[in-house]
Amino acid sequence: MAVDCAFGPATRDALEYAQRQEGTTVDGQYGEQGFKNLRWARYTQDGTRNDCASDSF
């Protein structure tokens, strides 16, 4: 998936997949429930991993 800073169909599909894997509501929306249940890795501009998202929404 190319990084284009848009929440397009590929991003929505990936989010829905993650929601199914975590057993949360599959709605393609990254709201408070998703934030609490899904841990998205953070990456720096050079592609190295920089921990995970914090617990604050």
Rosetta blueprint (number, residue, H / E / L):
1 M L
2 A L
3 V L
4 D L
5 C L
6 A L
7 F L
8 G L
9 P H
10 A H
11 T H
12 R H
13 D H
14 A H
15 L H
16 E H
17 Y H
18 A H
19 Q H
20 R H
21 Q H
22 E H
23 G L
24 T L
25 T L
26 V L
27 D L
28 G L
29 Q L
30 Y L
31 G L
32 E H
33 Q H
34 G H
35 F H
36 K H
37 N H
38 L L
39 R L
40 W L
41 A E
42 R E
43 Y E
44 T L
45 Q L
46 D L
47 G L
48 T L
49 R E
50 N E
51 D E
52 C E
53 A L
54 S L
55 D L
56 S L
57 F L
